[in-house]
Amino acid sequence: MTMETGHTPKREELSLSELGNRIKGFISRAFPDTYWIRAEMSDVRLNTSGHCYLEFVEKHPQSGQLIAKMRASIWAKTFYILRPYFERETGQAFASGLKVLVKVAVGYHELYGFSLNVLDIDPAYTVGDMLRRRMEIIRRLKEEGVFGLNKELPFPLLPGRIALISSPTAAGYEDFVNQLTRNKAGYAFYLKLFPAVMQGEKTEASVIAALEHIFRHSDYFDLVVILRGGGATSELSSFDSYLLATNCAQFPLPIITGIGHERDDTILDLVAHTRLKTPTAVAEFLIGCMDNLNTALNALQQVVQTYPAGRILWEMNRLQLSGARLPSLVEGLLRQSRSQLQALGTALPVSATGLLNKHSNLLLSLQTTMRQNVQTKIADKNHFLKLTEQFVTMASPEYILKKGYSLSLKEGKIVKRAAGFAPGDTLCTRFIDGEINSRVL
């Protein structure tokens, strides 16, 4: 609402496009130069005209929270040159999640609003950031003690049962299968494909899921082969994943990689048991393992075939040598035995005499000892008999009567207590010189 104060103030009225033009001009004057900025790419997308639209974001280094975000565009003419240059120098796909150093112009458009126009890019900054991230993953794996675990697993002597992780449409998959199954020596290989996405953002989760499936049936396989084959080097960033590397490093079966590049090793290659350049090289390696085993078996077979004949010949030679030496050995033993018998014959009389004398002396000693022992025993027994006789004598009734005692008998039996008699009983009292009968009143 406008207040009426006696005159109407003059006001400036602008259309939306005029305001947009003023903003555009102001931004052009305020930011006339180009600027090199550090940021992380997000939401990278291409349209049918070849233009690239994306967002640059900045996150807090500790919390990871978003602290800045700006729209950006790379026009088709620039993107046509910039993208292959970046991917060739970094070995990474031009995609979201990479940290970049880009040269931009600040602009404003009446329809599309504020945005940055990318004019150039410095791949060295991205390579440095990627290297730092890669080294951090390797350091973490080593600190956790898992970096070399898969390499420490014993490689199977007969690597015939293979769990294969690959895309059925991968460039080297069919070549690998054909070369392995149609080998000239006719070795039998059992292959089981566990399909996985081998490029793009889904690679990590897809390969880990395949490993988990194999783990549940690990008793049926000797090793795991991860194949990719072909494709741009820029698509290898998915194999520099901590989660994928730690799963492979701790897997209970040896893992062979044939991802199909020769210049650089991914972190997955570094933790795998065996790293080979291409799927074809993996097939050659496995066939070579079979060749080595076959060579060893042939050598063993040759040994088994030739050993018995050689052993028989050796034993025959030994028997012939023993036969030639036998007469002289027997003659020597006979001479030695005769000498020993003569020595024994000479020593026997002396030994017999000495032995007889020794035993005679021993018998005399035993005779004397036995006589002494018998006499001592008889004396002991006589003394015992005398003591026993004396004891019996002292315990007899006659001996007691001699000492002035008398014995009372009832019906021929000794009565020891007065309660043993009743009035009218006949009592016999025995003395040393006779008996007296009496009646109890």
C-alpha positions, 0 to 999 in steps of 0.5 A, spaced: 500 500 500 502 506 498 501 512 503 498 519 499 502 525 502 500 530 497 504 528 491 506 521 488 513 519 489 516 517 482 518 509 482 522 505 478 519 499 475 522 493 472 520 487 468 523 480 470 528 480 464 530 487 466 532 485 473 535 479 470 539 483 465 542 488 471 544 482 475 547 479 469 551 485 468 553 486 476 556 479 476 560 480 470 563 486 472 564 483 479 567 477 477 570 479 470 576 474 471 576 466 471 578 462 477 581 456 479 576 452 484 577 446 488 571 442 489 567 435 488 563 433 482 556 431 483 550 429 479 554 429 473 550 428 467 550 429 459 544 431 455 543 429 447 547 436 445 553 433 448 553 438 454 555 436 461 551 439 467 553 438 474 554 440 481 560 442 485 560 441 492 564 442 498 564 438 504 566 439 511 573 435 512 571 432 519 563 431 519 562 431 511 556 435 511 555 439 505 557 447 506 557 449 499 554 447 492 553 451 485 551 449 479 556 448 473 556 446 466 561 444 460 559 446 453 559 441 448 565 444 444 569 444 451 567 437 454 569 434 447 576 436 449 576 436 456 573 429 458 578 424 454 584 429 456 582 428 464 580 420 463 587 419 459 591 423 465 588 420 471 585 413 469 579 415 472 572 416 468 569 423 469 564 422 474 561 424 480 565 423 487 572 425 484 575 431 487 577 436 481 581 443 480 577 446 475 578 453 471 571 457 471 567 463 469 562 466 474 555 467 470 548 468 470 542 467 465 536 470 465 532 463 465 537 458 468 540 463 474 547 463 477 552 457 474 559 456 473 562 455 466 567 450 466 573 452 461 579 448 463 581 442 468 587 440 472 588 432 472 594 433 476 590 435 482 585 429 481 591 424 481 594 427 487 587 426 491 586 419 488 593 417 490 592 420 497 585 416 497 589 409 495 594 410 499 590 411 505 586 405 503 592 401 503 595 403 509 588 401 513 588 394 510 595 393 512 594 396 519 588 391 520 592 386 518 588 383 512 593 386 506 597 380 505 592 374 508 589 372 501 597 371 498 598 367 504 593 361 502 596 355 499 595 355 492 591 348 490 595 343 487 590 341 482 586 348 480 580 345 477 574 347 480 573 355 479 568 360 481 568 365 476 566 372 477 565 376 471 560 379 466 557 374 461 558 380 456 565 382 458 570 382 452 575 377 455 570 372 458 568 368 452 576 368 450 577 365 457 572 360 457 574 357 450 581 357 452 580 354 458 575 348 456 579 347 449 586 346 452 590 342 447 592 337 453 585 336 454 585 338 462 578 338 465 576 344 468 569 345 472 567 353 471 561 356 475 559 363 473 557 368 478 555 374 474 557 381 476 557 388 474 564 389 472 564 397 471 560 403 474 558 405 481 554 398 482 561 394 481 563 394 488 556 391 491 555 386 485 562 383 486 561 383 494 555 379 493 558 374 488 563 373 493 558 372 499 554 367 494 561 363 493 563 363 500 556 359 502 559 354 497 566 354 498 567 347 499 565 346 492 571 350 489 579 350 489 579 358 487 576 364 485 577 368 478 575 375 477 575 377 470 573 384 467 578 384 460 578 390 455 574 397 457 577 403 458 582 404 464 578 410 466 573 405 469 577 401 474 576 406 480 571 401 482 576 396 484 580 401 488 575 400 493 576 398 501 570 394 502 571 390 496 579 389 497 577 387 505 572 382 502 577 379 497 583 379 502 580 375 507 576 370 503 578 363 504 580 361 497 585 364 493 583 369 488 586 370 481 585 377 478 585 378 470 582 385 470 585 386 463 590 392 464 597 392 464 599 399 466 597 400 473 595 395 479 588 396 482 588 395 490 584 389 488 590 386 484 594 388 490 590 384 495 589 378 491 593 371 491 595 372 484 595 378 479 595 377 472 594 382 466 588 379 462 583 373 462 587 370 457 593 370 461 589 367 467 587 361 462 594 360 460 596 360 468 591 355 470 593 351 464 600 352 466 599 349 473 596 343 470 602 342 465 607 342 471 603 337 475 602 333 469 610 333 468 611 332 475 606 326 475 610 323 468 617 324 472 614 320 478 611 315 473 618 314 470 621 313 476 616 308 478 617 304 472 625 304 472 626 303 480 624 296 480 629 294 475 634 298 478 633 295 485 633 288 482 640 289 479 642 293 485 640 287 489 643 282 484 650 285 484 649 285 492 648 278 492 653 276 487 658 280 491 656 277 498 656 270 494 664 272 492 665 274 500 662 268 503 667 263 503 672 267 506 667 270 511 665 263 513 673 261 514 674 267 518 668 265 522 671 258 523 678 260 525 675 265 530 670 260 533 676 255 533 680 260 537 675 261 542 673 254 543 681 252 544 681 258 549 675 256 553 678 249 553 684 251 556 680 256 561 675 250 563 679 246 568 682 252 572 675 255 572 671 249 574 676 247 580 676 254 582 668 254 582 668 247 585 673 250 591 668 256 591 662 252 592 665 247 597 667 253 602 660 256 601 657 249 603 662 248 609 660 255 611 653 254 610 653 247 614 657 251 620 651 256 620 646 251 620 649 247 626 649 254 630 642 256 628 639 249 630 643 249 637 640 256 638 633 254 636 633 247 640 636 251 646 630 256 645 625 251 645 627 247 651 627 254 655 620 255 653 618 248 655 621 249 662 617 255 663 611 252 660 612 246 665 613 251 671 607 255 669 602 249 668 605 246 675 603 253 679 596 253 676 595 245 678 590 244 684 595 240 688 600 246 688 594 250 690 593 245 696 600 245 698 600 253 699 595 251 704 588 253 700 582 248 700 577 246 695 570 246 696 566 241 691 559 239 690 557 233 686 564 233 684 565 240 681 568 246 684 564 251 687 567 258 687 561 262 691 557 261 697 551 262 693 552 256 690 550 251 696 543 250 699 541 247 705 541 240 705 547 240 700 553 235 701 559 239 701 566 235 700 572 239 702 579 237 699 585 238 703 593 236 701 592 230 705 585 228 704 578 230 704 572 231 709 565 231 707 559 235 710 552 237 710 550 244 709 544 246 714 
